């Protein structure tokens, strides 16, 4: 009985075949969480609805959506369908953050929606093992969100 249970557990956790494989999974998901968290922290600090937890979950989710098929042996051309699904799905999530008031000029949440979309892209980069691309993209997004408003004088306290 214990042999059967042990063998079943081994087969159920067989997606990380060795320490290198497990380390790769952990690094990619942790980096996605960290980078998404940085963008989320910046948004949360400004009092926006989609904060740190939202951005971390979006980034890790996007990373996981590409990581699992990739580790399962899915070919890169086939992975494009997964990417299309992520982009469309996150678009719906971002659309929920956009609020249009009666006035044509009074639209809120566009930057939050774009930030969620960018966070998903960063998560995809992490999941695909493009850590440098993910890090540079995060730094550029932080510059757009935190530095650019100060340069153009639109930063609100």
Secondary structure by P-SEA (a helix, b strand, c coil): caaaaaaaaaaaacccccaaaaaaaaaaaaaaaaaaaaaaaaaaaacccccaaaaaaaaaaaaaaaaaaaaaccccccaaaaaaaaaaaaaaaaaaaccccccccccccaaaaaaaaaaaaaaaaaaacaaaaaaaaaaaaaaaccccccccccccc
